Amino acid sequence: MKISVQRSGGFANIGAHAEVDTSTLPREKADVLQRLIRGAAFPDQPAPPHRTASAADVYQYDITVDDGTSSKTYRADELSMPEKWRAVVEHVLGQS
Protein backbone atom coordinates (compact mmCIF):
# COMPACT_ATOMS: atom_id res chain seq x y z
CA MET A 1 0.00 0.00 0.00
CA LYS A 2 1.28 3.45 -0.88
CA ILE A 3 0.07 6.55 0.91
CA SER A 4 1.05 10.04 -0.13
CA VAL A 5 0.23 13.38 1.42
CA GLN A 6 0.53 16.70 -0.40
CA ARG A 7 0.12 19.90 1.62
CA SER A 8 -0.40 23.20 -0.19
CA GLY A 9 -1.64 26.70 0.52
CA GLY A 10 -1.36 28.43 3.82
CA PHE A 11 -0.40 32.03 4.45
CA ALA A 12 3.14 31.64 3.07
CA ASN A 13 2.20 28.82 0.67
CA ILE A 14 4.75 26.48 2.24
CA GLY A 15 4.02 23.06 0.83
CA ALA A 16 5.10 19.61 1.88
CA HIS A 17 4.97 16.20 0.28
CA ALA A 18 5.64 12.72 1.62
CA GLU A 19 4.98 9.24 0.36
CA VAL A 20 5.19 5.98 2.27
CA ASP A 21 5.11 2.48 0.81
CA THR A 22 4.17 -0.03 3.50
CA SER A 23 6.03 -2.78 1.64
CA THR A 24 9.32 -1.00 2.38
CA LEU A 25 8.65 -0.39 6.08
CA PRO A 26 9.52 -2.66 8.98
CA ARG A 27 6.50 -4.84 9.82
CA GLU A 28 5.61 -2.93 13.01
CA LYS A 29 5.61 0.45 11.25
CA ALA A 30 3.62 -0.90 8.31
CA ASP A 31 1.03 -2.32 10.72
CA VAL A 32 0.67 1.04 12.49
CA LEU A 33 0.11 2.89 9.22
CA GLN A 34 -2.36 0.30 7.93
CA ARG A 35 -4.34 0.58 11.20
CA LEU A 36 -4.43 4.37 10.82
CA ILE A 37 -5.71 4.03 7.24
CA ARG A 38 -8.43 1.57 8.27
CA GLY A 39 -9.35 3.77 11.23
CA ALA A 40 -9.55 6.90 9.08
CA ALA A 41 -12.79 5.58 7.59
CA PHE A 42 -12.16 7.14 4.20
CA PRO A 43 -15.39 6.98 2.17
CA ASP A 44 -15.74 4.49 -0.68
CA GLN A 45 -15.84 7.41 -3.10
CA PRO A 46 -13.84 10.56 -2.46
CA ALA A 47 -16.07 13.56 -1.86
CA PRO A 48 -15.74 16.66 -4.02
CA PRO A 49 -12.95 18.96 -2.82
CA HIS A 50 -14.01 20.95 0.21
CA ARG A 51 -12.45 24.19 1.31
CA THR A 52 -13.69 26.27 4.21
CA ALA A 53 -14.83 29.50 2.57
CA SER A 54 -13.97 31.76 5.49
CA ALA A 55 -10.35 30.64 5.70
CA ALA A 56 -8.53 31.26 2.44
CA ASP A 57 -5.07 30.91 4.00
CA VAL A 58 -5.40 27.46 5.56
CA TYR A 59 -3.46 24.44 4.40
CA GLN A 60 -5.10 22.08 1.94
CA TYR A 61 -4.25 18.38 2.07
CA ASP A 62 -4.50 15.74 -0.65
CA ILE A 63 -4.25 12.23 0.75
CA THR A 64 -3.79 9.48 -1.84
CA VAL A 65 -4.25 5.85 -0.86
CA ASP A 66 -3.13 3.26 -3.40
CA ASP A 67 -3.86 -0.29 -2.28
CA GLY A 68 -2.39 -1.88 -5.40
CA THR A 69 -5.74 -2.34 -7.12
CA SER A 70 -7.08 1.20 -6.98
CA SER A 71 -5.91 4.66 -6.06
CA LYS A 72 -8.15 7.27 -4.44
CA THR A 73 -7.37 10.83 -3.44
CA TYR A 74 -9.16 12.57 -0.59
CA ARG A 75 -8.99 16.32 -0.02
CA ALA A 76 -9.68 18.48 3.00
CA ASP A 77 -8.39 21.69 4.47
CA GLU A 78 -6.90 21.90 7.93
CA LEU A 79 -10.15 23.23 9.42
CA SER A 80 -12.54 20.66 7.96
CA MET A 81 -10.29 17.59 8.09
CA PRO A 82 -11.61 14.78 10.28
CA GLU A 83 -9.31 14.01 13.22
CA LYS A 84 -8.75 10.44 12.02
CA TRP A 85 -7.52 11.77 8.66
CA ARG A 86 -5.24 14.16 10.54
CA ALA A 87 -3.58 11.20 12.27
CA VAL A 88 -2.75 9.72 8.84
CA VAL A 89 -1.40 13.05 7.58
CA GLU A 90 0.81 13.60 10.63
CA HIS A 91 2.12 10.05 10.50
CA VAL A 92 3.00 10.16 6.79
CA LEU A 93 4.54 13.63 6.91
CA GLY A 94 6.50 12.57 10.01
CA GLN A 95 8.01 9.62 8.11
CA SER A 96 9.80 11.85 5.62
Gaussian input, Z-matrix of N, CA and C with variables (Angstrom, degrees):
# hf/3-21g

backbone

0 1
 N
 C     1     B1
 C     2     B2     1     A1
 N     3     B3     2     A2     1     D1
 C     4     B4     3     A3     2     D2
 C     5     B5     4     A4     3     D3
 N     6     B6     5     A5     4     D4
 C     7     B7     6     A6     5     D5
 C     8     B8     7     A7     6     D6
 N     9     B9     8     A8     7     D7
 C    10    B10     9     A9     8     D8
 C    11    B11    10    A10     9     D9
 N    12    B12    11    A11    10    D10
 C    13    B13    12    A12    11    D11
 C    14    B14    13    A13    12    D12
 N    15    B15    14    A14    13    D13
 C    16    B16    15    A15    14    D14
 C    17    B17    16    A16    15    D15
 N    18    B18    17    A17    16    D16
 C    19    B19    18    A18    17    D17
 C    20    B20    19    A19    18    D18
 N    21    B21    20    A20    19    D19
 C    22    B22    21    A21    20    D20
 C    23    B23    22    A22    21    D21
 N    24    B24    23    A23    22    D22
 C    25    B25    24    A24    23    D23
 C    26    B26    25    A25    24    D24
 N    27    B27    26    A26    25    D25
 C    28    B28    27    A27    26    D26
 C    29    B29    28    A28    27    D27
 N    30    B30    29    A29    28    D28
 C    31    B31    30    A30    29    D29
 C    32    B32    31    A31    30    D30
 N    33    B33    32    A32    31    D31
 C    34    B34    33    A33    32    D32
 C    35    B35    34    A34    33    D33
 N    36    B36    35    A35    34    D34
 C    37    B37    36    A36    35    D35
 C    38    B38    37    A37    36    D36
 N    39    B39    38    A38    37    D37
 C    40    B40    39    A39    38    D38
 C    41    B41    40    A40    39    D39
 N    42    B42    41    A41    40    D40
 C    43    B43    42    A42    41    D41
 C    44    B44    43    A43    42    D42
 N    45    B45    44    A44    43    D43
 C    46    B46    45    A45    44    D44
 C    47    B47    46    A46    45    D45
 N    48    B48    47    A47    46    D46
 C    49    B49    48    A48    47    D47
 C    50    B50    49    A49    48    D48
 N    51    B51    50    A50    49    D49
 C    52    B52    51    A51    50    D50
 C    53    B53    52    A52    51    D51
 N    54    B54    53    A53    52    D52
 C    55    B55    54    A54    53    D53
 C    56    B56    55    A55    54    D54
 N    57    B57    56    A56    55    D55
 C    58    B58    57    A57    56    D56
 C    59    B59    58    A58    57    D57
 N    60    B60    59    A59    58    D58
 C    61    B61    60    A60    59    D59
 C    62    B62    61    A61    60    D60
 N    63    B63    62    A62    61    D61
 C    64    B64    63    A63    62    D62
 C    65    B65    64    A64    63    D63
 N    66    B66    65    A65    64    D64
 C    67    B67    66    A66    65    D65
 C    68    B68    67    A67    66    D66
 N    69    B69    68    A68    67    D67
 C    70    B70    69    A69    68    D68
 C    71    B71    70    A70    69    D69
 N    72    B72    71    A71    70    D70
 C    73    B73    72    A72    71    D71
 C    74    B74    73    A73    72    D72
 N    75    B75    74    A74    73    D73
 C    76    B76    75    A75    74    D74
 C    77    B77    76    A76    75    D75
 N    78    B78    77    A77    76    D76
 C    79    B79    78    A78    77    D77
 C    80    B80    79    A79    78    D78
 N    81    B81    80    A80    79    D79
 C    82    B82    81    A81    80    D80
 C    83    B83    82    A82    81    D81
 N    84    B84    83    A83    82    D82
 C    85    B85    84    A84    83    D83
 C    86    B86    85    A85    84    D84
 N    87    B87    86    A86    85    D85
 C    88    B88    87    A87    86    D86
 C    89    B89    88    A88    87    D87
 N    90    B90    89    A89    88    D88
 C    91    B91    90    A90    89    D89
 C    92    B92    91    A91    90    D90
 N    93    B93    92    A92    91    D91
 C    94    B94    93    A93    92    D92
 C    95    B95    94    A94    93    D93
 N    96    B96    95    A95    94    D94
 C    97    B97    96    A96    95    D95
 C    98    B98    97    A97    96    D96
 N    99    B99    98    A98    97    D97
 C   100   B100    99    A99    98    D98
 C   101   B101   100   A100    99    D99
 N   102   B102   101   A101   100   D100
 C   103   B103   102   A102   101   D101
 C   104   B104   103   A103   102   D102
 N   105   B105   104   A104   103   D103
 C   106   B106   105   A105   104   D104
 C   107   B107   106   A106   105   D105
 N   108   B108   107   A107   106   D106
 C   109   B109   108   A108   107   D107
 C   110   B110   109   A109   108   D108
 N   111   B111   110   A110   109   D109
 C   112   B112   111   A111   110   D110
 C   113   B113   112   A112   111   D111
 N   114   B114   113   A113   112   D112
 C   115   B115   114   A114   113   D113
 C   116   B116   115   A115   114   D114
 N   117   B117   116   A116   115   D115
 C   118   B118   117   A117   116   D116
 C   119   B119   118   A118   117   D117
 N   120   B120   119   A119   118   D118
 C   121   B121   120   A120   119   D119
 C   122   B122   121   A121   120   D120
 N   123   B123   122   A122   121   D121
 C   124   B124   123   A123   122   D122
 C   125   B125   124   A124   123   D123
 N   126   B126   125   A125   124   D124
 C   127   B127   126   A126   125   D125
 C   128   B128   127   A127   126   D126
 N   129   B129   128   A128   127   D127
 C   130   B130   129   A129   128   D128
 C   131   B131   130   A130   129   D129
 N   132   B132   131   A131   130   D130
 C   133   B133   132   A132   131   D131
 C   134   B134   133   A133   132   D132
 N   135   B135   134   A134   133   D133
 C   136   B136   135   A135   134   D134
 C   137   B137   136   A136   135   D135
 N   138   B138   137   A137   136   D136
 C   139   B139   138   A138   137   D137
 C   140   B140   139   A139   138   D138
 N   141   B141   140   A140   139   D139
 C   142   B142   141   A141   140   D140
 C   143   B143   142   A142   141   D141
 N   144   B144   143   A143   142   D142
 C   145   B145   144   A144   143   D143
 C   146   B146   145   A145   144   D144
 N   147   B147   146   A146   145   D145
 C   148   B148   147   A147   146   D146
 C   149   B149   148   A148   147   D147
 N   150   B150   149   A149   148   D148
 C   151   B151   150   A150   149   D149
 C   152   B152   151   A151   150   D150
 N   153   B153   152   A152   151   D151
 C   154   B154   153   A153   152   D152
 C   155   B155   154   A154   153   D153
 N   156   B156   155   A155   154   D154
 C   157   B157   156   A156   155   D155
 C   158   B158   157   A157   156   D156
 N   159   B159   158   A158   157   D157
 C   160   B160   159   A159   158   D158
 C   161   B161   160   A160   159   D159
 N   162   B162   161   A161   160   D160
 C   163   B163   162   A162   161   D161
 C   164   B164   163   A163   162   D162
 N   165   B165   164   A164   163   D163
 C   166   B166   165   A165   164   D164
 C   167   B167   166   A166   165   D165
 N   168   B168   167   A167   166   D166
 C   169   B169   168   A168   167   D167
 C   170   B170   169   A169   168   D168
 N   171   B171   170   A170   169   D169
 C   172   B172   171   A171   170   D170
 C   173   B173   172   A172   171   D171
 N   174   B174   173   A173   172   D172
 C   175   B175   174   A174   173   D173
 C   176   B176   175   A175   174   D174
 N   177   B177   176   A176   175   D175
 C   178   B178   177   A177   176   D176
 C   179   B179   178   A178   177   D177
 N   180   B180   179   A179   178   D178
 C   181   B181   180   A180   179   D179
 C   182   B182   181   A181   180   D180
 N   183   B183   182   A182   181   D181
 C   184   B184   183   A183   182   D182
 C   185   B185   184   A184   183   D183
 N   186   B186   185   A185   184   D184
 C   187   B187   186   A186   185   D185
 C   188   B188   187   A187   186   D186
 N   189   B189   188   A188   187   D187
 C   190   B190   189   A189   188   D188
 C   191   B191   190   A190   189   D189
 N   192   B192   191   A191   190   D190
 C   193   B193   192   A192   191   D191
 C   194   B194   193   A193   192   D192
 N   195   B195   194   A194   193   D193
 C   196   B196   195   A195   194   D194
 C   197   B197   196   A196   195   D195
 N   198   B198   197   A197   196   D196
 C   199   B199   198   A198   197   D197
 C   200   B200   199   A199   198   D198
 N   201   B201   200   A200   199   D199
 C   202   B202   201   A201   200   D200
 C   203   B203   202   A202   201   D201
 N   204   B204   203   A203   202   D202
 C   205   B205   204   A204   203   D203
 C   206   B206   205   A205   204   D204
 N   207   B207   206   A206   205   D205
 C   208   B208   207   A207   206   D206
 C   209   B209   208   A208   207   D207
 N   210   B210   209   A209   208   D208
 C   211   B211   210   A210   209   D209
 C   212   B212   211   A211   210   D210
 N   213   B213   212   A212   211   D211
 C   214   B214   213   A213   212   D212
 C   215   B215   214   A214   213   D213
 N   216   B216   215   A215   214   D214
 C   217   B217   216   A216   215   D215
 C   218   B218   217   A217   216   D216
 N   219   B219   218   A218   217   D217
 C   220   B220   219   A219   218   D218
 C   221   B221   220   A220   219   D219
 N   222   B222   221   A221   220   D220
 C   223   B223   222   A222   221   D221
 C   224   B224   223   A223   222   D222
 N   225   B225   224   A224   223   D223
 C   226   B226   225   A225   224   D224
 C   227   B227   226   A226   225   D225
 N   228   B228   227   A227   226   D226
 C   229   B229   228   A228   227   D227
 C   230   B230   229   A229   228   D228
 N   231   B231   230   A230   229   D229
 C   232   B232   231   A231   230   D230
 C   233   B233   232   A232   231   D231
 N   234   B234   233   A233   232   D232
 C   235   B235   234   A234   233   D233
 C   236   B236   235   A235   234   D234
 N   237   B237   236   A236   235   D235
 C   238   B238   237   A237   236   D236
 C   239   B239   238   A238   237   D237
 N   240   B240   239   A239   238   D238
 C   241   B241   240   A240   239   D239
 C   242   B242   241   A241   240   D240
 N   243   B243   242   A242   241   D241
 C   244   B244   243   A243   242   D242
 C   245   B245   244   A244   243   D243
 N   246   B246   245   A245   244   D244
 C   247   B247   246   A246   245   D245
 C   248   B248   247   A247   246   D246
 N   249   B249   248   A248   247   D247
 C   250   B250   249   A249   248   D248
 C   251   B251   250   A250   249   D249
 N   252   B252   251   A251   250   D250
 C   253   B253   252   A252   251   D251
 C   254   B254   253   A253   252   D252
 N   255   B255   254   A254   253   D253
 C   256   B256   255   A255   254   D254
 C   257   B257   256   A256   255   D255
 N   258   B258   257   A257   256   D256
 C   259   B259   258   A258   257   D257
 C   260   B260   259   A259   258   D258
 N   261   B261   260   A260   259   D259
 C   262   B262   261   A261   260   D260
 C   263   B263   262   A262   261   D261
 N   264   B264   263   A263   262   D262
 C   265   B265   264   A264   263   D263
 C   266   B266   265   A265   264   D264
 N   267   B267   266   A266   265   D265
 C   268   B268   267   A267   266   D266
 C   269   B269   268   A268   267   D267
 N   270   B270   269   A269   268   D268
 C   271   B271   270   A270   269   D269
 C   272   B272   271   A271   270   D270
 N   273   B273   272   A272   271   D271
 C   274   B274   273   A273   272   D272
 C   275   B275   274   A274   273   D273
 N   276   B276   275   A275   274   D274
 C   277   B277   276   A276   275   D275
 C   278   B278   277   A277   276   D276
 N   279   B279   278   A278   277   D277
 C   280   B280   279   A279   278   D278
 C   281   B281   280   A280   279   D279
 N   282   B282   281   A281   280   D280
 C   283   B283   282   A282   281   D281
 C   284   B284   283   A283   282   D282
 N   285   B285   284   A284   283   D283
 C   286   B286   285   A285   284   D284
 C   287   B287   286   A286   285   D285

   B1=1.4425
   B2=1.5266
   B3=1.3140
   B4=1.4626
   B5=1.5234
   B6=1.3123
   B7=1.4576
   B8=1.5160
   B9=1.3283
   B10=1.4608
   B11=1.5276
   B12=1.3097
   B13=1.4599
   B14=1.5151
   B15=1.3199
   B16=1.4656
   B17=1.5240
   B18=1.3271
   B19=1.4639
   B20=1.5172
   B21=1.3285
   B22=1.4619
   B23=1.5213
   B24=1.3329
   B25=1.4614
   B26=1.5083
   B27=1.3006
   B28=1.4524
   B29=1.5148
   B30=1.3065
   B31=1.4649
   B32=1.5236
   B33=1.3342
   B34=1.4672
   B35=1.5282
   B36=1.3282
   B37=1.4600
   B38=1.5304
   B39=1.3405
   B40=1.4588
   B41=1.5242
   B42=1.3066
   B43=1.4511
   B44=1.5129
   B45=1.3074
   B46=1.4610
   B47=1.5193
   B48=1.3214
   B49=1.4577
   B50=1.5184
   B51=1.3135
   B52=1.4621
   B53=1.5120
   B54=1.3247
   B55=1.4552
   B56=1.5130
   B57=1.3278
   B58=1.4577
   B59=1.5245
   B60=1.3191
   B61=1.4590
   B62=1.5241
   B63=1.3274
   B64=1.4569
   B65=1.5221
   B66=1.3287
   B67=1.4677
   B68=1.5234
   B69=1.3324
   B70=1.4679
   B71=1.5252
   B72=1.3313
   B73=1.4685
   B74=1.5231
   B75=1.3272
   B76=1.4625
   B77=1.5350
   B78=1.3018
   B79=1.4731
   B80=1.5312
   B81=1.3296
   B82=1.4664
   B83=1.5335
   B84=1.3309
   B85=1.4636
   B86=1.5235
   B87=1.3183
   B88=1.4605
   B89=1.5201
   B90=1.3303
   B91=1.4640
   B92=1.5226
   B93=1.3304
   B94=1.4728
   B95=1.5293
   B96=1.3148
   B97=1.4641
   B98=1.5309
   B99=1.3182
   B100=1.4642
   B101=1.5222
   B102=1.3346
   B103=1.4737
   B104=1.5265
   B105=1.3393
   B106=1.4702
   B107=1.5296
   B108=1.3262
   B109=1.4674
   B110=1.5191
   B111=1.3286
   B112=1.4732
   B113=1.5288
   B114=1.3185
   B115=1.4575
   B116=1.5159
   B117=1.3311
   B118=1.4679
   B119=1.5167
   B120=1.3197
   B121=1.4611
   B122=1.5276
   B123=1.3402
   B124=1.4541
   B125=1.5306
   B126=1.3205
   B127=1.4663
   B128=1.5301
   B129=1.3291
   B130=1.4625
   B131=1.5231
   B132=1.3008
   B133=1.4626
   B134=1.5212
   B135=1.3280
   B136=1.4682
   B137=1.5274
   B138=1.3091
   B139=1.4668
   B140=1.5200
   B141=1.3210
   B142=1.4632
   B143=1.5302
   B144=1.3270
   B145=1.4744
   B146=1.5237
   B147=1.3009
   B148=1.4577
   B149=1.5136
   B150=1.2935
   B151=1.4610
   B152=1.5207
   B153=1.3143
   B154=1.4497
   B155=1.5205
   B156=1.3253
   B157=1.4643
   B158=1.5267
   B159=1.3059
   B160=1.4642
   B161=1.5275
   B162=1.3097
   B163=1.4652
   B164=1.5275
   B165=1.3113
   B166=1.4634
   B167=1.5201
   B168=1.3212
   B169=1.4638
   B170=1.5300
   B171=1.3072
   B172=1.4582
   B173=1.5268
   B174=1.3025
   B175=1.4611
   B176=1.5257
   B177=1.3060
   B178=1.4556
   B179=1.5257
   B180=1.3168
   B181=1.4579
   B182=1.5155
   B183=1.3319
   B184=1.4589
   B185=1.5240
   B186=1.3179
   B187=1.4602
   B188=1.5180
   B189=1.3232
   B190=1.4592
   B191=1.5165
   B192=1.3254
   B193=1.4592
   B194=1.5198
   B195=1.3207
   B196=1.4665
   B197=1.5203
   B198=1.3347
   B199=1.4674
   B200=1.5253
   B201=1.3197
   B202=1.4514
   B203=1.5143
   B204=1.3333
   B205=1.4645
   B206=1.5197
   B207=1.3256
   B208=1.4636
   B209=1.5238
   B210=1.3085
   B211=1.4578
   B212=1.5243
   B213=1.3326
   B214=1.4611
   B215=1.5190
   B216=1.3175
   B217=1.4561
   B218=1.5224
   B219=1.3131
   B220=1.4614
   B221=1.5151
   B222=1.3306
   B223=1.4585
   B224=1.5233
   B225=1.3182
   B226=1.4652
   B227=1.5169
   B228=1.3280
   B229=1.4570
   B230=1.5203
   B231=1.3332
   B232=1.4571
   B233=1.5276
   B234=1.3220
   B235=1.4566
   B236=1.5306
   B237=1.3235
   B238=1.4596
   B239=1.5293
   B240=1.3219
   B241=1.4549
   B242=1.5260
   B243=1.3437
   B244=1.4654
   B245=1.5288
   B246=1.3178
   B247=1.4665
   B248=1.5263
   B249=1.3233
   B250=1.4611
   B251=1.5274
   B252=1.3176
   B253=1.4707
   B254=1.5232
   B255=1.3230
   B256=1.4737
   B257=1.5317
   B258=1.3263
   B259=1.4617
   B260=1.5289
   B261=1.3280
   B262=1.4630
   B263=1.5271
   B264=1.3353
   B265=1.4656
   B266=1.5293
   B267=1.3099
   B268=1.4646
   B269=1.5266
   B270=1.3169
   B271=1.4598
   B272=1.5331
   B273=1.3171
   B274=1.4711
   B275=1.5256
   B276=1.3352
   B277=1.4670
   B278=1.5326
   B279=1.3105
   B280=1.4648
   B281=1.5227
   B282=1.3350
   B283=1.4635
   B284=1.5145
   B285=1.3445
   B286=1.4712
   B287=1.5111
   A1=107.89
   A2=115.52
   A3=120.96
   A4=108.46
   A5=115.28
   A6=121.31
   A7=107.13
   A8=115.67
   A9=118.83
   A10=109.10
   A11=113.92
   A12=121.88
   A13=107.77
   A14=115.31
   A15=122.40
   A16=107.43
   A17=116.85
   A18=121.19
   A19=108.05
   A20=116.12
   A21=120.95
   A22=108.88
   A23=114.73
   A24=120.18
   A25=112.32
   A26=114.82
   A27=120.54
   A28=110.21
   A29=116.17
   A30=121.91
   A31=111.52
   A32=117.30
   A33=120.85
   A34=111.86
   A35=116.58
   A36=122.62
   A37=111.63
   A38=115.19
   A39=120.93
   A40=107.62
   A41=115.62
   A42=120.93
   A43=112.31
   A44=114.38
   A45=121.75
   A46=106.93
   A47=115.45
   A48=120.30
   A49=108.57
   A50=115.77
   A51=120.99
   A52=108.16
   A53=114.90
   A54=120.85
   A55=108.01
   A56=115.30
   A57=120.98
   A58=107.87
   A59=115.51
   A60=122.54
   A61=106.47
   A62=116.84
   A63=119.59
   A64=112.63
   A65=117.57
   A66=119.51
   A67=112.27
   A68=117.29
   A69=120.59
   A70=112.70
   A71=116.27
   A72=120.09
   A73=110.96
   A74=116.84
   A75=119.13
   A76=108.84
   A77=116.98
   A78=122.37
   A79=113.17
   A80=117.18
   A81=120.77
   A82=111.17
   A83=116.19
   A84=120.33
   A85=110.88
   A86=117.22
   A87=120.63
   A88=109.97
   A89=117.42
   A90=121.40
   A91=111.57
   A92=116.51
   A93=120.67
   A94=109.91
   A95=116.93
   A96=120.22
   A97=111.15
   A98=117.48
   A99=119.57
   A100=111.43
   A101=118.02
   A102=120.68
   A103=110.90
   A104=116.65
   A105=119.53
   A106=110.81
   A107=117.12
   A108=120.89
   A109=109.99
   A110=117.40
   A111=119.93
   A112=110.65
   A113=116.84
   A114=121.48
   A115=114.00
   A116=116.90
   A117=120.40
   A118=111.57
   A119=117.14
   A120=121.94
   A121=111.72
   A122=115.55
   A123=119.39
   A124=107.93
   A125=118.26
   A126=120.09
   A127=111.20
   A128=116.48
   A129=120.49
   A130=111.20
   A131=116.61
   A132=122.11
   A133=108.40
   A134=117.24
   A135=118.40
   A136=111.14
   A137=115.08
   A138=120.54
   A139=109.55
   A140=117.63
   A141=119.51
   A142=109.54
   A143=117.21
   A144=119.35
   A145=111.06
   A146=115.31
   A147=121.09
   A148=108.71
   A149=116.02
   A150=120.96
   A151=107.15
   A152=115.75
   A153=120.94
   A154=108.62
   A155=116.48
   A156=121.86
   A157=113.23
   A158=117.56
   A159=119.60
   A160=113.27
   A161=117.82
   A162=119.73
   A163=110.16
   A164=115.78
   A165=120.84
   A166=113.10
   A167=118.48
   A168=121.14
   A169=113.61
   A170=118.23
   A171=119.76
   A172=110.02
   A173=115.88
   A174=119.80
   A175=110.55
   A176=115.11
   A177=123.19
   A178=106.83
   A179=116.86
   A180=121.81
   A181=110.35
   A182=115.83
   A183=122.82
   A184=105.99
   A185=115.42
   A186=121.99
   A187=106.85
   A188=117.38
   A189=121.41
   A190=109.01
   A191=115.07
   A192=122.17
   A193=107.55
   A194=115.50
   A195=122.11
   A196=107.50
   A197=116.00
   A198=119.75
   A199=113.11
   A200=116.80
   A201=121.15
   A202=113.42
   A203=116.66
   A204=120.34
   A205=111.75
   A206=116.05
   A207=120.01
   A208=109.10
   A209=114.43
   A210=121.58
   A211=107.87
   A212=116.14
   A213=120.76
   A214=108.85
   A215=115.14
   A216=120.82
   A217=108.91
   A218=115.01
   A219=122.99
   A220=107.42
   A221=117.01
   A222=121.06
   A223=109.84
   A224=114.25
   A225=120.88
   A226=108.01
   A227=115.90
   A228=117.91
   A229=108.21
   A230=115.48
   A231=118.94
   A232=113.48
   A233=118.14
   A234=120.46
   A235=113.00
   A236=117.16
   A237=119.83
   A238=113.33
   A239=117.81
   A240=120.98
   A241=111.34
   A242=116.77
   A243=119.05
   A244=110.83
   A245=116.90
   A246=121.12
   A247=112.30
   A248=117.95
   A249=120.08
   A250=111.15
   A251=117.67
   A252=120.88
   A253=108.72
   A254=115.34
   A255=120.72
   A256=110.55
   A257=116.72
   A258=120.43
   A259=110.60
   A260=117.16
   A261=121.60
   A262=109.81
   A263=116.02
   A264=121.02
   A265=110.67
   A266=117.22
   A267=120.78
   A268=111.05
   A269=116.56
   A270=119.81
   A271=111.07
   A272=116.83
   A273=120.46
   A274=110.47
   A275=117.26
   A276=118.72
   A277=111.05
   A278=117.65
   A279=121.55
   A280=112.94
   A281=117.46
   A282=121.50
   A283=112.03
   A284=116.81
   A285=118.81
   A286=111.74
   D1=135.03
   D2=176.24
   D3=-114.94
   D4=133.78
   D5=177.88
   D6=-126.68
   D7=128.54
   D8=176.00
   D9=-126.19
   D10=148.36
   D11=178.15
   D12=-128.30
   D13=128.47
   D14=176.17
   D15=-119.67
   D16=120.95
   D17=176.28
   D18=-106.80
   D19=134.32
   D20=177.71
   D21=-140.54
   D22=171.18
   D23=177.06
   D24=82.73
   D25=-149.27
   D26=-176.22
   D27=85.29
   D28=169.06
   D29=-176.03
   D30=-58.70
   D31=-44.67
   D32=-177.89
   D33=-100.10
   D34=5.93
   D35=-179.16
   D36=52.43
   D37=47.60
   D38=177.72
   D39=-92.49
   D40=108.69
   D41=-177.66
   D42=-88.85
   D43=172.35
   D44=175.00
   D45=-154.62
   D46=151.03
   D47=177.01
   D48=-146.00
   D49=137.88
   D50=175.00
   D51=-147.93
   D52=148.19
   D53=177.09
   D54=-137.22
   D55=137.75
   D56=179.61
   D57=-128.51
   D58=133.37
   D59=175.38
   D60=-110.87
   D61=114.34
   D62=-175.50
   D63=-62.83
   D64=-22.00
   D65=179.81
   D66=-71.32
   D67=-15.24
   D68=179.87
   D69=-102.02
   D70=-2.91
   D71=-178.41
   D72=-91.79
   D73=155.29
   D74=169.71
   D75=-58.63
   D76=149.57
   D77=-174.11
   D78=-50.56
   D79=-44.34
   D80=-177.52
   D81=-62.56
   D82=-43.73
   D83=-179.31
   D84=-69.05
   D85=-38.31
   D86=177.55
   D87=-63.35
   D88=-41.44
   D89=179.30
   D90=-62.50
   D91=-41.57
   D92=178.97
   D93=-61.09
   D94=-48.19
   D95=-178.37
   D96=-64.90
   D97=-41.20
   D98=178.85
   D99=-64.55
   D100=-36.18
   D101=175.48
   D102=-65.02
   D103=-40.68
   D104=177.83
   D105=-62.57
   D106=-41.66
   D107=179.51
   D108=-63.54
   D109=-47.25
   D110=178.74
   D111=-61.92
   D112=-41.11
   D113=-178.92
   D114=-71.06
   D115=-20.44
   D116=-178.32
   D117=-68.82
   D118=-19.61
   D119=178.48
   D120=53.18
   D121=48.06
   D122=174.80
   D123=-60.54
   D124=140.47
   D125=-179.86
   D126=-67.74
   D127=159.01
   D128=178.18
   D129=-58.98
   D130=-38.08
   D131=178.05
   D132=-119.43
   D133=127.36
   D134=177.33
   D135=-58.69
   D136=137.50
   D137=177.47
   D138=-74.53
   D139=159.90
   D140=174.56
   D141=-57.79
   D142=150.98
   D143=179.64
   D144=-52.82
   D145=138.50
   D146=-179.88
   D147=-124.34
   D148=131.22
   D149=177.30
   D150=-136.20
   D151=129.05
   D152=179.63
   D153=-65.53
   D154=118.14
   D155=-173.05
   D156=-62.17
   D157=-32.88
   D158=-174.80
   D159=-84.71
   D160=3.67
   D161=-176.46
   D162=-135.50
   D163=77.54
   D164=-175.95
   D165=-67.96
   D166=-21.61
   D167=-174.55
   D168=-103.00
   D169=22.09
   D170=178.00
   D171=-89.07
   D172=158.81
   D173=176.34
   D174=-69.87
   D175=145.92
   D176=173.74
   D177=-113.05
   D178=138.52
   D179=-178.30
   D180=-122.11
   D181=133.14
   D182=170.29
   D183=-112.10
   D184=121.42
   D185=-179.89
   D186=-112.89
   D187=117.74
   D188=179.93
   D189=-110.31
   D190=127.13
   D191=178.76
   D192=-116.64
   D193=117.56
   D194=179.45
   D195=-116.91
   D196=109.36
   D197=-177.05
   D198=-92.87
   D199=9.58
   D200=179.69
   D201=96.84
   D202=-22.25
   D203=176.94
   D204=-112.56
   D205=-27.02
   D206=176.57
   D207=-151.05
   D208=158.37
   D209=179.35
   D210=-127.99
   D211=128.81
   D212=179.19
   D213=-129.78
   D214=142.29
   D215=178.91
   D216=-116.37
   D217=131.36
   D218=-180.00
   D219=-115.54
   D220=141.91
   D221=-176.21
   D222=-130.18
   D223=138.05
   D224=174.74
   D225=-157.29
   D226=155.43
   D227=173.38
   D228=-94.51
   D229=171.23
   D230=-173.61
   D231=-65.84
   D232=-19.26
   D233=179.29
   D234=-87.39
   D235=-31.04
   D236=-176.72
   D237=-101.08
   D238=-4.60
   D239=-176.30
   D240=-67.58
   D241=128.84
   D242=174.73
   D243=-61.01
   D244=146.35
   D245=-177.44
   D246=-58.20
   D247=-35.51
   D248=-179.33
   D249=-69.25
   D250=-29.89
   D251=174.04
   D252=-69.82
   D253=-39.74
   D254=-178.58
   D255=-59.32
   D256=-37.10
   D257=178.60
   D258=-62.56
   D259=-39.09
   D260=177.29
   D261=-65.02
   D262=-47.62
   D263=-179.03
   D264=-58.41
   D265=-49.40
   D266=-177.99
   D267=-63.42
   D268=-38.78
   D269=-179.91
   D270=-66.04
   D271=-47.17
   D272=-177.89
   D273=-66.91
   D274=-46.93
   D275=179.54
   D276=-64.24
   D277=-29.86
   D278=179.07
   D279=-74.09
   D280=-17.69
   D281=179.74
   D282=-78.35
   D283=-20.52
   D284=-174.67
   D285=-84.55

